[in-house]
Amino acid sequence: MKQVLIIVHQATSTPGLIGQVLREQGYQLDIRCPGIGHALPDTLDHHCATIVFGGPMSANDDQTLPFIRTELDWIPTALESGKPYLGICLGAQLLARVLGAKVAPHPDDIMEIGYRPIQPTSAGEAEFGRLQSVYHWHREGFEIPHGAVRLAVGDPFENQAYRYGDSAYGVQFHPEMTREMMERWTTVAADHLKRPEAQPVSEQRIQHERYGLTVERWLRQFLPHWLGRDQRLERSAA
């Protein structure tokens, strides 16, 4: 069975909607959490792709959180394999740091919490043009790494998606969000909702009903496209 390496950052974390879609499409999930001692593989010989999810920690926490340093040191293994990599929020920020780009809080100390619109760039229209509004929960954002292509933009965090090489993607938002996850996040991290820029829980629920299905439809098209990139490259090089 095809196996995707899933890296999460808390014992309670799940791959959400992404995990559901992958399983439906015939993939086995190898879920590992370095933060609680899980080792990362020396090679990706037994995996067809890697997805690194988000978390409340920072990609800059490598001096205080050893597992962040471990992931930063490991990501080149994923890139050198040539197999698809997808970084979500923290996962995108970790990739950006590995590629030499800056990860930092918004200069106005703004968080992005709740559904907000994004716009594809001309380079990202084919892959991100179906998305209108997506779920966010983050304090930091990434610069676009040198050699990467910006695929989507937004406000107040301008950089929302990029691609490096043929199959490494980073997205600032959370396409894995389910209603159950949203209820858990807004309960566990309720203090953040006191911030004036945070979308109220009631509005998050309304927006999820409005846009959640669109994001799911996008995922069902994007994931096979992303997972198939290395196979298409192998065929074209043959």
C-alpha positions as CSV (number, residue, x, y, z in Angstrom):
1,M,0.0,0.0,0.0
2,K,1.2,3.5,-0.8
3,Q,2.4,5.2,2.4
4,V,2.5,9.0,3.2
5,L,4.7,10.2,6.1
6,I,2.6,12.5,8.3
7,I,4.5,14.7,10.8
8,V,2.5,16.4,13.5
9,H,3.6,18.5,16.5
10,Q,1.4,17.5,19.5
11,A,0.2,14.2,20.8
12,T,-3.4,15.3,20.2
13,S,-2.9,16.5,16.6
14,T,-4.6,14.8,13.7
15,P,-4.3,15.1,9.9
16,G,-8.0,16.0,9.8
17,L,-9.6,16.3,6.4
18,I,-6.3,15.6,4.6
19,G,-6.0,12.3,6.4
20,Q,-9.6,11.4,5.5
21,V,-9.1,12.1,1.9
22,L,-5.8,10.3,1.6
23,R,-7.2,7.2,3.2
24,E,-10.2,7.3,0.9
25,Q,-7.8,7.5,-2.0
26,G,-5.9,4.4,-0.9
27,Y,-3.0,5.7,1.1
28,Q,-1.7,4.5,4.4
29,L,-0.7,7.1,6.9
30,D,2.6,6.8,8.9
31,I,1.9,9.4,11.6
32,R,4.9,10.6,13.7
33,C,5.2,13.2,16.3
34,P,8.9,14.2,16.9
35,G,7.8,16.3,19.9
36,I,7.0,13.2,21.9
37,G,10.0,11.2,20.8
38,H,9.0,9.7,17.5
39,A,12.0,9.2,15.1
40,L,12.0,10.4,11.5
41,P,13.1,7.9,8.8
42,D,16.6,8.0,7.5
43,T,15.3,7.8,3.9
44,L,11.9,8.0,2.2
45,D,12.4,4.7,0.5
46,H,9.2,3.4,2.1
47,H,7.1,6.5,1.7
48,C,5.7,8.2,-1.4
49,A,5.4,11.7,0.1
50,T,5.7,13.8,3.3
51,I,3.2,16.2,4.9
52,V,4.3,18.4,7.8
53,F,1.4,19.9,9.7
54,G,1.2,23.0,12.0
55,G,1.5,23.6,15.7
56,P,1.6,26.3,18.3
57,M,5.4,26.4,18.4
58,S,7.6,28.5,16.1
59,A,9.9,27.4,13.3
60,N,12.5,29.6,15.1
61,D,12.3,27.6,18.3
62,D,15.2,25.4,17.3
63,Q,17.3,26.7,20.3
64,T,14.7,25.8,22.9
65,L,12.8,22.8,21.3
66,P,15.2,20.1,20.1
67,F,12.5,18.5,17.9
68,I,12.3,21.7,15.8
69,R,16.0,21.5,15.2
70,T,15.6,17.8,14.3
71,E,12.9,18.6,11.7
72,L,15.0,21.5,10.2
73,D,17.9,19.1,9.9
74,W,15.7,16.3,8.4
75,I,13.7,18.3,5.8
76,P,16.6,18.2,3.3
77,T,16.2,14.4,3.3
78,A,12.7,14.9,2.1
79,L,13.7,17.4,-0.6
80,E,16.7,15.4,-1.8
81,S,14.4,12.4,-2.2
82,G,12.5,14.2,-4.9
83,K,9.2,13.0,-3.5
84,P,6.3,15.4,-2.8
85,Y,6.5,17.5,0.3
86,L,3.6,19.6,1.6
87,G,4.1,22.0,4.5
88,I,1.0,23.4,6.3
89,C,1.4,26.5,8.4
90,L,4.4,25.5,10.6
91,G,5.3,22.9,8.1
92,A,5.6,25.6,5.4
93,Q,7.5,27.9,7.7
94,L,10.0,25.1,8.5
95,L,10.5,24.5,4.8
96,A,11.0,28.2,4.2
97,R,13.7,28.4,6.9
98,V,15.5,25.4,5.5
99,L,15.5,27.2,2.1
100,G,17.0,30.3,3.7
101,A,13.9,32.5,4.0
102,K,12.8,34.5,7.0
103,V,10.0,33.4,9.3
104,A,8.7,36.1,11.7
105,P,5.6,37.5,13.3
106,H,3.6,40.2,11.5
107,P,5.3,43.6,12.1
108,D,2.0,44.9,13.6
109,D,1.7,41.9,16.0
110,I,-1.4,40.7,14.1
111,M,-2.6,37.1,14.3
112,E,-4.7,35.6,11.5
113,I,-7.5,33.5,13.1
114,G,-10.5,32.2,11.2
115,Y,-11.6,32.2,7.5
116,R,-10.0,34.8,5.3
117,P,-9.8,35.2,1.5
118,I,-6.8,34.4,-0.6
119,Q,-6.0,35.2,-4.2
120,P,-3.9,33.0,-6.5
121,T,-1.0,34.6,-8.4
122,S,-0.8,34.0,-12.1
123,A,1.6,31.1,-11.4
124,G,-0.9,29.6,-8.9
125,E,-4.2,30.1,-10.8
126,A,-4.4,26.5,-12.0
127,E,-3.8,25.0,-8.6
128,F,-5.3,27.5,-6.2
129,G,-7.9,29.3,-8.3
130,R,-10.7,27.3,-6.8
131,L,-10.1,28.5,-3.3
132,Q,-11.9,31.7,-2.1
133,S,-11.6,31.7,1.6
134,V,-9.5,29.4,3.8
135,Y,-9.0,28.7,7.5
136,H,-6.0,30.4,9.3
137,W,-4.6,30.2,12.8
138,H,-1.1,31.6,13.0
139,R,1.1,34.4,14.5
140,E,4.0,34.1,12.1
141,G,4.4,34.1,8.4
142,F,7.1,33.2,5.8
143,E,9.1,35.0,3.1
144,I,9.1,33.3,-0.2
145,P,12.4,31.4,-0.4
146,H,14.9,32.2,-3.2
147,G,14.1,30.0,-6.2
148,A,10.5,29.3,-5.1
149,V,7.4,30.5,-6.9
150,R,4.7,32.4,-5.0
151,L,1.3,30.8,-5.7
152,A,-1.2,32.7,-3.5
153,V,-1.4,35.9,-1.6
154,G,-3.6,37.4,1.2
155,D,-4.0,40.0,3.8
156,P,-2.7,40.8,6.4
157,F,-0.1,38.0,5.7
158,E,0.8,38.5,2.1
159,N,2.5,35.1,1.3
160,Q,0.0,32.3,1.5
161,A,1.4,29.6,-0.8
162,Y,4.6,28.7,-2.7
163,R,6.2,25.9,-4.6
164,Y,9.9,25.0,-4.5
165,G,11.1,22.8,-7.3
166,D,8.5,20.5,-8.8
167,S,6.8,19.0,-5.9
168,A,7.6,20.8,-2.6
169,Y,4.7,23.1,-1.5
170,G,4.1,25.3,1.5
171,V,0.8,26.8,2.5
172,Q,0.1,29.3,5.3
173,F,-3.5,28.2,5.8
174,H,-5.1,25.0,7.1
175,P,-7.0,23.0,4.4
176,E,-7.2,20.0,6.8
177,M,-9.7,21.9,9.0
178,T,-12.9,20.0,10.0
179,R,-15.7,21.3,12.2
180,E,-14.5,19.1,15.0
181,M,-11.0,20.4,14.8
182,M,-12.3,24.0,14.8
183,E,-14.3,23.4,17.9
184,R,-11.3,21.9,19.7
185,W,-8.9,24.7,18.7
186,T,-11.3,27.4,19.6
187,T,-11.8,25.8,23.0
188,V,-8.2,24.9,23.8
189,A,-6.8,28.2,22.6
190,A,-9.7,30.4,23.5
191,D,-7.5,33.1,24.9
192,H,-6.4,34.0,21.4
193,L,-10.0,34.7,20.5
194,K,-9.9,37.7,22.8
195,R,-7.6,39.5,20.3
196,P,-9.5,42.2,18.3
197,E,-8.5,40.7,14.9
198,A,-9.6,37.2,15.7
199,Q,-12.7,36.0,14.0
200,P,-15.4,35.2,16.6
201,V,-16.3,31.5,16.9
202,S,-19.9,32.1,15.7
203,E,-18.5,33.6,12.5
204,Q,-16.0,30.8,12.1
205,R,-18.8,28.3,12.2
206,I,-20.8,30.3,9.6
207,Q,-17.7,30.6,7.3
208,H,-16.9,26.9,7.7
209,E,-20.4,26.0,6.5
210,R,-20.0,28.4,3.6
211,Y,-16.5,27.5,2.5
212,G,-15.6,24.1,4.0
213,L,-17.0,22.1,1.1
214,T,-15.2,24.2,-1.4
215,V,-11.9,23.5,0.4
216,E,-12.7,19.8,0.5
217,R,-13.4,19.7,-3.2
218,W,-10.1,21.5,-3.8
219,L,-8.2,19.0,-1.7
220,R,-9.7,16.1,-3.5
221,Q,-8.3,17.5,-6.8
222,F,-5.0,19.0,-5.4
223,L,-3.8,16.0,-3.4
224,P,-3.8,13.5,-6.4
225,H,-2.2,16.2,-8.6
226,W,0.5,16.8,-5.9
227,L,1.1,13.2,-5.2
228,G,1.4,12.4,-8.9
229,R,4.1,15.0,-9.7
230,D,7.1,12.7,-9.0
231,Q,5.5,9.9,-11.0
232,R,5.0,12.3,-14.0
233,L,8.6,13.5,-13.7
234,E,9.9,9.9,-13.7
235,R,7.9,9.1,-16.8
236,S,9.1,12.2,-18.6
237,A,12.8,11.4,-17.8
238,A,12.5,7.8,-18.9
